[in-house]
Amino acid sequence: MVADILRPMIYKFAMNTDSIPDLLTRTKKEVAEHPLFTKITSQAHLQTFMSSHVYAVWDFMSLLKSLQRSITCVELPWRPSAYSKSSVRFINEIVVGEESDLGSDERPIDHFSMYLEAMQEVGASTSRINEFLATLDYSLLPENVAPFVEYNIDLALKAPAHKVAGAFFFGREDLIPAMFEQILSELSSQNIECPKLKHYLARHIELDGDEHGPLAMALLQELTGGDEILLNEAFATGLESLKLRHQLWSSVEAQIDHA
């Protein structure tokens, strides 16, 4: 995983910080093993979870497209990227998987639409997320979701690429396989029927696996040039993303507890 692979680099460039590697590792574990997942014991609980999680699925795409705009060339006329071809390929490969993966029926579909179909399958309403996307009126965001989404969208729109990469890799790519494995395990143990959601989770576990780690490390090195300040900014951004994710999960847990 990214955090484990990057641990030597973090220690090298963050010797004077407050145990950044340990903070990242501990917070990632707390998010991936959040008690929320053990409380999804019914279809109604799953509906509650998905109604909030769908916003994280959406803003993930915005972080990714921000990196694609920074690292590849999406302007006209086209010019070669200043970044290494391995970094360009890495980002474009993630985009291909996210924007045109194969669904459970083998037809191309983006992961956000895949998730909406999974919501519909279990009876979770998609009207609120669809209304938000139609207007991009951030006042329509659920109160528990707003801090997480607004932080990530602000990064995607305004932050330099090394900070976006910190949130994307430490707060998403490095986290998702372990977190989704936990969710899949709980869904199976509770015998909750949700084949489309299980396919979505399984695809992310497969696509975001260990092979992304070395490429993410190389990209971070390229984006920061090994500069201590830039590296620590990337790590701090990733840590904040993890903390906000934990806060989001705790809010969903509270919704289930008080239902």
Number of C-alpha atoms within 10 A of each C-alpha: 20 21 23 14 14 19 16 12 16 20 14 12 16 18 11 9 11 9 13 19 21 12 14 23 17 12 20 27 15 15 24 24 18 18 13 21 23 16 15 21 16 13 18 14 20 21 18 18 22 22 20 20 17 18 20 18 17 18 19 22 20 18 22 21 18 20 23 20 13 18 23 21 16 12 8 6 6 9 10 9 14 11 15 15 13 12 21 19 14 17 21 18 12 18 18 11 18 21 15 14 19 18 17 16 8 8 9 14 17 17 23 20 14 20 21 21 17 20 22 13 15 19 13 20 16 15 10 13 19 12 13 16 14 9 9 12 10 12 9 14 19 15 9 16 22 17 15 21 23 14 16 24 19 13 20 25 13 12 14 16 21 24 26 25 28 24 27 26 26 27 26 22 25 23 24 21 23 19 21 21 18 16 21 17 14 17 22 12 11 15 12 15 14 16 13 21 22 19 18 21 20 16 21 18 19 11 16 23 17 16 12 17 20 14 17 26 18 14 22 23 17 14 21 18 11 14 11 15 12 19 23 20 15 25 27 19 24 23 23 19 22 25 19 19 24 21 17 22 23 17 18 23 22 12 14 18 11 7 9
